[in-house]
Amino acid sequence: MIEKKFIFEPSHSDSLTEGSVTWQSPSNIALVKYWGKTDPQIPKNASISFTLSNCHTTTTLIYTPKSAPSKSFDFNVFLDGIEKQDFAPKIEEFFKRIEIYLPFITDYTFEIHTENSFPHSSGIASSASGMSALSLCLMSIQKIVDPNISESDFIEKASFLARLGSGSAARSIEGPLVVWGEHSNIFGSSDLFGIKYPDAIHQVFTTFNDTILLVDKGVKQVSSTIGHKLMLDHPFAQARFDQAKDNMSRLIPILEKGDLDAFIDIVEKEALSLHAMMMTSDPYFILMKPNTLEIIESIWAFRKSSGCHICFTLDAGANVHVLFPERDKKRVDEFIKEELAGYCQNKQFISDHVGSGAKSVAS
């Protein structure tokens, strides 16, 4: 599938000299999950996520013209200043997918310097923030060659490219709520890129907090890529896709009215459904840890006793995202420090909140 709309045909890219661009791009946490996709990175159902703020990837892309023409992709990748050759296959595959849309990438040698504000590959969406940051850097190079590109087209194509590196990366360009995947009840939604949620959002959801409890900071045992593939032959796949579609529809009036009880119901069911798919795939696997379950039960008990609108969600990992509105922050923060932190590795957690999206960083 080639999307002609996004093909860039530079007329004077040879005028570019060496340089560098830097973007900081956030992670995101899905409220309605997607699990299952087809090539090229097309989701089996629409998803919606909170854009985060403190959990982000900062990527600097240094580009140098090649001394001789070449059709190869020449790059080195560094994480926290250390070269990561194991990242190269994924970047290589990404470049193959996007070459038709950014043909100048074979004209340059790249150094990709990236750093995360959170643990890599531990169930926080590092691929989302990383691939979106890299895509924005590449779009900044296109903008140097094509300065007339509009801001909306720049953002849309950045999300489109990011999706080809990591599906959830399509949701890490803007904020505070982003939809990726076509849904009949959400105008402008697309399987090809993420969009800012276009309908009414009650103020309470613009001030939501997300505290990420680091239950397990290690690399997860089963990658999301493998997990998505296992959905293709999953016996419950269609029921899951239908459930997600229905939950997206249910969420629209909830987000408008600020119905926190109904919001909690959908978000927690979505998290548990995601992990139920993992536990019933072939082969089956479990990414939750014992302390993940302890945290969930503690949240349920605290919500019942306190009346606070606190809930949990999970990505594809053991770490728990604790979601709550700003008005409950004092009581929930105390609960996290006094009780939930004990279930984390070295009592570590990350305090985050809803953010506005990626930003360019002066080099």
Secondary structure, 3 states (H helix, E strand, C coil): CCCHHHCCCCCCHHHCCCEEEEEEEEEEEEEECCCCEECCCEECCCEEEEEEEEEEEEEEEEEEECCCCCCCCEEEEEECCEECHHHHHHHHHHHHHHCCCCHHHHHEEEEEEEEECCCCCCCCCHHHHHHHHHHHHHHHHHHHHCCCCCHHHHHHHHHHHHHHHCHHHHHCCECCEEEECCCCCCCCCCCCCEEECCCCCCHHHHCCEEEEECCCCCCCCCCHHHHHHHHHHCCCHHHHHHHHHHHHHHHHHHHHHCCHHHHHHHHHHHHHHHHHHHHCCCCCCCCCCHHHHHHHHHHHHHHHHHCCCCEEEECCCCCEEEEECHHHHHHHHHHHHHCHHHHCHHHCEEEEEECCECEEECC
